Amino acid sequence: MGAEEDGVAEEGGALASAAVTPLFLVFRGPGPSWVPGAPTRAQPLWDEHAAFMDRLFEQGRVVLAGPYSDFSRNLIVFEAPDREDVERVFREDPWTRAGILGAAEVIEWTIFLDSRRPK
């Protein structure tokens, strides 16, 4: 594993002062109860799902979220202590429980460079 791969850089390198921040990419796709042809906000239980996601956003756990431009899937960048927590949280989504969205595909993501962080 190289220096950049394990998060360590040579003195003065780009990674030397960058904090390594683990996040999770949460990929969501339509489940068996998704209504084809209906816009996202017209899907059943939209208000309950939106309230669920708004709570996570207000807690600072959702960093970014939204659909792909073709609306085939959604991507959520999520802060959590571990993968199990992410999976537990999204099992509680009203859209997951109703089968409107399928089970979440969760991948841990380590950020080395983030232009949103103060310099």
Protein Blocks (a to p, Z undefined) as FASTA:
>chain_A
ZZklnopacehiaklmpccdddddddddddfklcghiafklpghklmmmmmmmmmmmnom
ambgcddfklpaccdddddfbfklmmmmmmmpmklmnomaccddddddddfbdfkbcZZ
